[in-house]
Amino acid sequence: MPFGNLSITFGEEIGMSLEWLVIRLLESMCRMLWGFAPRMIPHIVRRLGPGRSVFWFAANMPRLLLTMHVLGPLRTHLAAVAISLHNGCTYCAYGHAFALELIYLRDRGHLFPVDARTIATWQDMAPRALARRLRHVLEDAGLHAETLWVDRTLALAAGSRPVDRDEARIAHLVRMLGRMNRIAVEAGVEPDEAQNPVNKNAGLKLRYAQLRAASGEA
């Protein structure tokens, strides 16, 4: 009996050590990519387990980066915002909306019409109302072509089938974010930073903060 108890304890210690190692590995990867370790990482590893977590990241992150390359970061983050709001996830909606804000500021030279924290509060809106709100914001931002992507992304999030390769990429985001959204919502994870390499641009983030402060939205 003592030997059995010792074996269980040893096994638990091995499992905890492996979990800690995978958490640190994935945090290090995200820190290299985005400049920070997301609060989500420990929750993903504890939910999926160390082995499945590594497999999940290996299967999904390269596809996310390819989608970012093919569709562009702004469109990809917009899709992620729409999906996360559809699924009621404040954490992911904020992380992708903040990335969208920073990319918009970098590329356009001025602020996106609505800040990420406000956008992240739209997670309880009905689908049609959410689509209408997002379309209006995009029109105000001068991103008229993106309004069609909002409609298609929300349709895919609601179960519609993709009709081409680009929509298949969005459908992958729906599946990938669906899992992350569920974990974040159930764990109550608080928002942290922008989930894009632009998050490492300290000068841009300082300029963003100054502009938001000047507009009274800091």
N, C-alpha and C positions, 0 to 999 in steps of 0.2 A: 504493500500500500504506500509506504513512504516513497518507494522507487517510482511508483506510478504518479504520485503527486509531483515528484521532482521532474518527471518527463513532461508533464503538462505545463509546469512552470517554465521549463526550458523552451518548450515549443512556443509558448506565449511570448517569451522574451525574443525569440528569433523572429516571430511575426511582427512584433512591435519594432524591432530593429530594421526589418525590411521595409515596413511602412514608413518609418522615419527617413530611411535612405531614399525611397522613391519620392517622398514629398520634397526633400532637399534637391533631388535631381531635377524634378519638374519645375520647382521654384527657380533653380539656377538657369534652366532653359528659358523660362519666361523673362527672367531678369536680363538675360543677354538680348532677347528679342525685343522686349518692351520697356526695359529699364526698371521694372519692379516685379515683386513676387505677389501674384494675385491672392487675395484672401480665400478664393475658391479652392485652391489646390488641395489643402488638407481635407476638405469636405469631399472632393472627388475621389481621392485615394481611399478614404475611409469607407465611402459608399461602394466603390467598385472593387476595392482590394488592390494591393500593390501591382500584381501581375496584369490584371485587366486594365488598370489605369495606364500603364506603360503602353499596352497594346492599343488602347483607345486613342491616346495622344499620337502614337505612331501612325495610326490609320487615318486620323482626322486632320491633324495640323498641316501636313503637306498639301492636302486638298484645299484647306482654307487659304494657304499661301498662294496656291495656284489660282484659286478664284479671285483673290485680291489682285493678282497680276493680270488676269484676263478681263475681269469686269471693272477693275479699278478700285482703289481703296474706298473712295467716297460711296460708290454704289454698293459695295460689299457691306460696309458698315451701316448704310441705310437699311439694307435688307435685314441685317442682324438686329437693328433697332426695332423694325416693324415686327419681326418674329418674336423677339423677347417681350415686347409690349402685348402682343397677341396672347402670349403664354403667361402674362402677369408677372414677369421677372424684372424687378427694379434694378438688381445688380447688373445683369448683362445689358439691359437697356441703357443704363448710365455709361458703362464702360465703352460701348460702341458709339453712343451719342457724343460723348466727350471726344473720342477719336475723330468722329465726323466734324465736330466743331473745330478742332485743331487743324485738320487737313483743309477745311474750308477757309480758315483764317490764313493759313500758309499760302494757299493757291489764289485766293481772291483779295486778300489784303484787308478784309473787314470781318466783323463778327457774323456768325450765323444768327438768324433772327430770334431763335429761342435757345436758351442754355440747356445743357444736358440734364441738370437737376430737375428742371421743369418738365422736360420731355419724359423723364423717367417716372413722373407721377401719372402718366396717362395709361398706366397698365390696367386700369379697371374700366376703360371705355369699351363700349360695344364695338364690334368690328367695323360697321359702316361709319360710325362716328370717328373712330380712330383713323380710318382711311381718309376721311374728309379733313380731319385736323392735320394729318401729315401732308396731304396734298397742298393745303393752304400754306403751310410753312415752307414747303419746297418752292411754291410759286413766289412767295415773298423773298426767298433766297435767290431767285433767278434760275432755279434748277428745274425748269419746266419739263424737260425730257425724263426726269426721274420720277415724275408723278405716275407714269405708266408702270414703273417697276414697283412702286408701292402697292398698286392694285394687284399685280401678279404675285408679288411676294405674299401678301395676305391671303390670296386665293390658294396658293400652294401650302401655306401654313394651315389652312382650313381643310386640306385634303385633295385639292385639285392636282391633276397629273401634269408634269412638265411636258412641253411641246417641242423643245429644242435643247441644244447643249447648254446654253446659258441658263435656261430655266432648270435644267438638271443640276447645275451648280448651286442654284438657290435651294433646290429641293434637298441637296446634301446639307446646306446650312440649316434648313428646317429640322432635319434629323439630329444633326450635331448639337445645335442650340437647344433643341427640345430636351435632351438629356441634361445639359448644363442648367437650363432654366429650372427644371424640376428639382435638381439638387440645391440650387441657390435659394429657391423659394422655400423649400422644406427646412433648410438650415438657417434661413433668415440672414443670409450674408449681406453685409452692408457694402455699398459701392466703394470703390477705391480709385483706380486711375484709368487712363485711356489704353485700350487694348490694341495698340498699334505702335510700330517703331517711332512714330512722331512723338510719342510720349517722352522720349529721351531728349527731345529738343528743349533744353531749359530756357533758352532765350525766347522761343516761341510761347512757351507756357507762361513766362513772365509777362510778355506782351499781352497775352490773352487775359491774364488776371488784371492787368492794369486797365485794359479796355472794358472789361466787365465792371470793374470798380467805378470807372468813369461814367458808365451807363447806369449805375445804381443797382447792378445785379450781382455783385460779388457775394 
